[in-house]
Amino acid sequence: MSYYDIPSTRSRATPVWQRFMHENAAIAAGNTSGRRRPMPPRSPIMQSQSLGTLITWNAPQQFSTITGFKIYKNTEGNLIQTISDRFTRQILIPLPNTAAAFYISSYNALQESVKVKVVGIGAGTGSLPSVPPGYPTEPSGGFNYSRYLVGIPIL
């Protein structure tokens, strides 16, 4: 008997159906709205300066369920900062003249997104970095309501 063969008797078919339903329920559990993993931050940029490094990122396109962001240093397990404001999109981290990797993730009430890596060196000119090139033109997440007027798309 293979996995897809359903026995003709009820007593033999019941365990097969139970196994089938259990496996499908386990697969579909991540697709329900309350248990879905949030999307990760997009386009992380790391800029060096004398006091450390400035990390800037964009929110995922769907960020309505995001509670905030988490920042990890050098490994995905070394949490250094939790930002509980979903509208914060940058952080200044003290970093001497050394290379470091940072991981950024978004989180909601139940789960954390995949971590996005950005690598850089903490050294610079001694002034605060300017806005990263191209950053203002990158979508920052959410639905673009500017294209709609009273529910009618503007082409």
ChimeraX commands (.cxc) that place a marker at each C-alpha (Angstrom):
marker #1 position 0.00,0.00,0.00 radius 0.5
marker #1 position 1.46,3.40,-0.98 radius 0.5
marker #1 position 0.73,6.69,0.72 radius 0.5
marker #1 position -1.94,7.68,-1.82 radius 0.5
marker #1 position -3.79,4.36,-1.83 radius 0.5
marker #1 position -6.86,4.61,0.34 radius 0.5
marker #1 position -8.02,1.23,1.66 radius 0.5
marker #1 position -11.57,0.22,0.89 radius 0.5
marker #1 position -12.51,-0.58,4.49 radius 0.5
marker #1 position -13.26,2.24,6.90 radius 0.5
marker #1 position -11.16,0.81,9.73 radius 0.5
marker #1 position -8.06,0.68,7.51 radius 0.5
marker #1 position -8.76,4.00,5.75 radius 0.5
marker #1 position -9.21,6.08,8.92 radius 0.5
marker #1 position -5.50,6.15,9.96 radius 0.5
marker #1 position -4.47,7.02,6.39 radius 0.5
marker #1 position -6.93,9.94,6.27 radius 0.5
marker #1 position -5.86,11.11,9.72 radius 0.5
marker #1 position -2.23,11.12,8.66 radius 0.5
marker #1 position -3.10,12.98,5.45 radius 0.5
marker #1 position -5.10,15.65,7.33 radius 0.5
marker #1 position -2.43,16.02,10.02 radius 0.5
marker #1 position 0.36,16.57,7.48 radius 0.5
marker #1 position -1.69,19.06,5.45 radius 0.5
marker #1 position -2.67,20.99,8.56 radius 0.5
marker #1 position 0.99,21.23,9.59 radius 0.5
marker #1 position 1.96,22.56,6.17 radius 0.5
marker #1 position -0.86,25.11,6.07 radius 0.5
marker #1 position -0.32,26.37,9.64 radius 0.5
marker #1 position 2.13,29.05,8.48 radius 0.5
marker #1 position -0.36,30.44,5.98 radius 0.5
marker #1 position -2.97,31.57,8.47 radius 0.5
marker #1 position -2.95,35.31,9.05 radius 0.5
marker #1 position -2.06,35.29,12.75 radius 0.5
marker #1 position 0.83,32.86,12.35 radius 0.5
marker #1 position 2.41,34.15,9.17 radius 0.5
marker #1 position 6.03,35.19,9.44 radius 0.5
marker #1 position 6.43,38.90,8.66 radius 0.5
marker #1 position 8.37,39.99,5.58 radius 0.5
marker #1 position 11.99,41.08,6.20 radius 0.5
marker #1 position 13.30,44.65,5.90 radius 0.5
marker #1 position 14.46,45.71,2.43 radius 0.5
marker #1 position 17.52,47.49,1.03 radius 0.5
marker #1 position 19.73,47.78,4.13 radius 0.5
marker #1 position 22.56,50.30,3.77 radius 0.5
marker #1 position 25.49,50.69,6.16 radius 0.5
marker #1 position 27.40,54.01,6.28 radius 0.5
marker #1 position 30.60,54.46,8.27 radius 0.5
marker #1 position 31.50,57.47,10.40 radius 0.5
marker #1 position 34.01,58.22,13.14 radius 0.5
marker #1 position 31.59,57.45,15.95 radius 0.5
marker #1 position 30.30,54.22,14.51 radius 0.5
marker #1 position 28.01,53.20,11.70 radius 0.5
marker #1 position 24.58,54.28,10.55 radius 0.5
marker #1 position 22.32,51.49,9.30 radius 0.5
marker #1 position 19.32,52.49,7.21 radius 0.5
marker #1 position 16.66,50.17,5.76 radius 0.5
marker #1 position 13.22,50.20,4.21 radius 0.5
marker #1 position 10.20,48.46,5.63 radius 0.5
marker #1 position 8.73,45.50,3.80 radius 0.5
marker #1 position 5.92,46.22,1.35 radius 0.5
marker #1 position 3.44,44.69,3.76 radius 0.5
marker #1 position 4.24,46.08,7.18 radius 0.5
marker #1 position 0.84,46.62,8.80 radius 0.5
marker #1 position 1.33,43.67,11.20 radius 0.5
marker #1 position 4.95,44.50,12.05 radius 0.5
marker #1 position 5.61,45.56,15.63 radius 0.5
marker #1 position 9.24,46.61,15.17 radius 0.5
marker #1 position 12.75,45.60,14.17 radius 0.5
marker #1 position 15.61,43.66,15.76 radius 0.5
marker #1 position 19.32,44.31,15.15 radius 0.5
marker #1 position 21.96,41.60,15.62 radius 0.5
marker #1 position 25.75,42.03,15.50 radius 0.5
marker #1 position 28.19,39.54,13.89 radius 0.5
marker #1 position 25.91,36.51,14.41 radius 0.5
marker #1 position 22.21,35.92,14.01 radius 0.5
marker #1 position 21.97,35.14,17.72 radius 0.5
marker #1 position 23.67,38.23,19.19 radius 0.5
marker #1 position 20.75,40.65,19.65 radius 0.5
marker #1 position 22.01,44.17,20.39 radius 0.5
marker #1 position 18.90,46.30,19.87 radius 0.5
marker #1 position 15.14,45.90,19.70 radius 0.5
marker #1 position 13.25,48.78,18.09 radius 0.5
marker #1 position 9.59,48.63,19.03 radius 0.5
marker #1 position 8.51,51.32,16.58 radius 0.5
marker #1 position 7.69,50.04,13.09 radius 0.5
marker #1 position 8.24,53.51,11.60 radius 0.5
marker #1 position 11.90,53.73,12.71 radius 0.5
marker #1 position 14.12,52.90,9.74 radius 0.5
marker #1 position 17.67,53.62,10.95 radius 0.5
marker #1 position 19.98,53.15,13.89 radius 0.5
marker #1 position 23.37,54.61,14.86 radius 0.5
marker #1 position 25.61,51.93,16.36 radius 0.5
marker #1 position 28.97,52.67,18.03 radius 0.5
marker #1 position 31.62,50.75,16.12 radius 0.5
marker #1 position 35.41,51.19,16.24 radius 0.5
marker #1 position 37.60,50.93,13.17 radius 0.5
marker #1 position 36.71,47.28,12.58 radius 0.5
marker #1 position 34.59,45.32,10.17 radius 0.5
marker #1 position 31.25,44.02,11.40 radius 0.5
marker #1 position 28.21,42.27,10.07 radius 0.5
marker #1 position 24.74,43.26,11.17 radius 0.5
marker #1 position 21.48,41.39,10.73 radius 0.5
marker #1 position 18.15,43.20,10.63 radius 0.5
marker #1 position 14.77,41.53,11.03 radius 0.5
marker #1 position 11.20,42.63,11.51 radius 0.5
marker #1 position 8.88,41.06,14.04 radius 0.5
marker #1 position 5.23,40.94,14.95 radius 0.5
marker #1 position 3.41,39.68,18.04 radius 0.5
marker #1 position 4.12,36.02,17.24 radius 0.5
marker #1 position 7.12,35.63,14.93 radius 0.5
marker #1 position 10.29,37.16,13.54 radius 0.5
marker #1 position 11.17,37.54,9.87 radius 0.5
marker #1 position 14.19,36.18,8.08 radius 0.5
marker #1 position 17.29,38.22,8.98 radius 0.5
marker #1 position 18.84,40.46,6.29 radius 0.5
marker #1 position 22.64,40.88,6.41 radius 0.5
marker #1 position 24.63,44.08,5.88 radius 0.5
marker #1 position 28.44,44.31,6.28 radius 0.5
marker #1 position 30.69,47.34,6.72 radius 0.5
marker #1 position 33.59,49.00,8.58 radius 0.5
marker #1 position 33.15,51.55,11.36 radius 0.5
marker #1 position 35.46,54.39,10.33 radius 0.5
marker #1 position 34.96,57.64,8.50 radius 0.5
marker #1 position 35.39,61.37,8.15 radius 0.5
marker #1 position 34.07,62.41,11.54 radius 0.5
marker #1 position 30.75,63.81,10.34 radius 0.5
marker #1 position 27.33,62.31,10.22 radius 0.5
marker #1 position 26.60,60.58,6.93 radius 0.5
marker #1 position 24.04,62.03,4.54 radius 0.5
marker #1 position 20.95,60.23,3.33 radius 0.5
marker #1 position 22.03,57.21,1.25 radius 0.5
marker #1 position 21.88,57.77,-2.53 radius 0.5
marker #1 position 18.62,56.58,-4.00 radius 0.5
marker #1 position 17.06,56.02,-0.57 radius 0.5
marker #1 position 14.26,58.62,-0.91 radius 0.5
marker #1 position 13.11,57.02,-4.19 radius 0.5
marker #1 position 12.91,53.49,-2.72 radius 0.5
marker #1 position 9.38,52.53,-1.62 radius 0.5
marker #1 position 9.26,52.35,2.16 radius 0.5
marker #1 position 6.53,49.77,2.48 radius 0.5
marker #1 position 2.79,49.75,2.69 radius 0.5
marker #1 position 0.17,50.35,0.04 radius 0.5
marker #1 position 0.72,53.30,-2.30 radius 0.5
marker #1 position -2.49,55.29,-1.80 radius 0.5
marker #1 position -1.19,58.21,-3.88 radius 0.5
marker #1 position -2.13,56.34,-7.06 radius 0.5
marker #1 position -5.81,56.13,-6.12 radius 0.5
marker #1 position -8.49,58.79,-5.91 radius 0.5
marker #1 position -11.83,57.71,-4.43 radius 0.5
marker #1 position -11.07,54.10,-5.29 radius 0.5
marker #1 position -10.46,54.79,-9.01 radius 0.5
marker #1 position -6.93,54.09,-10.24 radius 0.5
marker #1 position -5.11,57.02,-11.82 radius 0.5
marker #1 position -3.14,55.82,-14.82 radius 0.5
marker link #1:1,2 radius 0.2
marker link #1:2,3 radius 0.2
marker link #1:3,4 radius 0.2
marker link #1:4,5 radius 0.2
marker link #1:5,6 radius 0.2
marker link #1:6,7 radius 0.2
marker link #1:7,8 radius 0.2
marker link #1:8,9 radius 0.2
marker link #1:9,10 radius 0.2
marker link #1:10,11 radius 0.2
marker link #1:11,12 radius 0.2
marker link #1:12,13 radius 0.2
marker link #1:13,14 radius 0.2
marker link #1:14,15 radius 0.2
marker link #1:15,16 radius 0.2
marker link #1:16,17 radius 0.2
marker link #1:17,18 radius 0.2
marker link #1:18,19 radius 0.2
marker link #1:19,20 radius 0.2
marker link #1:20,21 radius 0.2
marker link #1:21,22 radius 0.2
marker link #1:22,23 radius 0.2
marker link #1:23,24 radius 0.2
marker link #1:24,25 radius 0.2
marker link #1:25,26 radius 0.2
marker link #1:26,27 radius 0.2
marker link #1:27,28 radius 0.2
marker link #1:28,29 radius 0.2
marker link #1:29,30 radius 0.2
marker link #1:30,31 radius 0.2
marker link #1:31,32 radius 0.2
marker link #1:32,33 radius 0.2
marker link #1:33,34 radius 0.2
marker link #1:34,35 radius 0.2
marker link #1:35,36 radius 0.2
marker link #1:36,37 radius 0.2
marker link #1:37,38 radius 0.2
marker link #1:38,39 radius 0.2
marker link #1:39,40 radius 0.2
marker link #1:40,41 radius 0.2
marker link #1:41,42 radius 0.2
marker link #1:42,43 radius 0.2
marker link #1:43,44 radius 0.2
marker link #1:44,45 radius 0.2
marker link #1:45,46 radius 0.2
marker link #1:46,47 radius 0.2
marker link #1:47,48 radius 0.2
marker link #1:48,49 radius 0.2
marker link #1:49,50 radius 0.2
marker link #1:50,51 radius 0.2
marker link #1:51,52 radius 0.2
marker link #1:52,53 radius 0.2
marker link #1:53,54 radius 0.2
marker link #1:54,55 radius 0.2
marker link #1:55,56 radius 0.2
marker link #1:56,57 radius 0.2
marker link #1:57,58 radius 0.2
marker link #1:58,59 radius 0.2
marker link #1:59,60 radius 0.2
marker link #1:60,61 radius 0.2
marker link #1:61,62 radius 0.2
marker link #1:62,63 radius 0.2
marker link #1:63,64 radius 0.2
marker link #1:64,65 radius 0.2
marker link #1:65,66 radius 0.2
marker link #1:66,67 radius 0.2
marker link #1:67,68 radius 0.2
marker link #1:68,69 radius 0.2
marker link #1:69,70 radius 0.2
marker link #1:70,71 radius 0.2
marker link #1:71,72 radius 0.2
marker link #1:72,73 radius 0.2
marker link #1:73,74 radius 0.2
marker link #1:74,75 radius 0.2
marker link #1:75,76 radius 0.2
marker link #1:76,77 radius 0.2
marker link #1:77,78 radius 0.2
marker link #1:78,79 radius 0.2
marker link #1:79,80 radius 0.2
marker link #1:80,81 radius 0.2
marker link #1:81,82 radius 0.2
marker link #1:82,83 radius 0.2
marker link #1:83,84 radius 0.2
marker link #1:84,85 radius 0.2
marker link #1:85,86 radius 0.2
marker link #1:86,87 radius 0.2
marker link #1:87,88 radius 0.2
marker link #1:88,89 radius 0.2
marker link #1:89,90 radius 0.2
marker link #1:90,91 radius 0.2
marker link #1:91,92 radius 0.2
marker link #1:92,93 radius 0.2
marker link #1:93,94 radius 0.2
marker link #1:94,95 radius 0.2
marker link #1:95,96 radius 0.2
marker link #1:96,97 radius 0.2
marker link #1:97,98 radius 0.2
marker link #1:98,99 radius 0.2
marker link #1:99,100 radius 0.2
marker link #1:100,101 radius 0.2
marker link #1:101,102 radius 0.2
marker link #1:102,103 radius 0.2
marker link #1:103,104 radius 0.2
marker link #1:104,105 radius 0.2
marker link #1:105,106 radius 0.2
marker link #1:106,107 radius 0.2
marker link #1:107,108 radius 0.2
marker link #1:108,109 radius 0.2
marker link #1:109,110 radius 0.2
marker link #1:110,111 radius 0.2
marker link #1:111,112 radius 0.2
marker link #1:112,113 radius 0.2
marker link #1:113,114 radius 0.2
marker link #1:114,115 radius 0.2
marker link #1:115,116 radius 0.2
marker link #1:116,117 radius 0.2
marker link #1:117,118 radius 0.2
marker link #1:118,119 radius 0.2
marker link #1:119,120 radius 0.2
marker link #1:120,121 radius 0.2
marker link #1:121,122 radius 0.2
marker link #1:122,123 radius 0.2
marker link #1:123,124 radius 0.2
marker link #1:124,125 radius 0.2
marker link #1:125,126 radius 0.2
marker link #1:126,127 radius 0.2
marker link #1:127,128 radius 0.2
marker link #1:128,129 radius 0.2
marker link #1:129,130 radius 0.2
marker link #1:130,131 radius 0.2
marker link #1:131,132 radius 0.2
marker link #1:132,133 radius 0.2
marker link #1:133,134 radius 0.2
marker link #1:134,135 radius 0.2
marker link #1:135,136 radius 0.2
marker link #1:136,137 radius 0.2
marker link #1:137,138 radius 0.2
marker link #1:138,139 radius 0.2
marker link #1:139,140 radius 0.2
marker link #1:140,141 radius 0.2
marker link #1:141,142 radius 0.2
marker link #1:142,143 radius 0.2
marker link #1:143,144 radius 0.2
marker link #1:144,145 radius 0.2
marker link #1:145,146 radius 0.2
marker link #1:146,147 radius 0.2
marker link #1:147,148 radius 0.2
marker link #1:148,149 radius 0.2
marker link #1:149,150 radius 0.2
marker link #1:150,151 radius 0.2
marker link #1:151,152 radius 0.2
marker link #1:152,153 radius 0.2
marker link #1:153,154 radius 0.2
marker link #1:154,155 radius 0.2
view
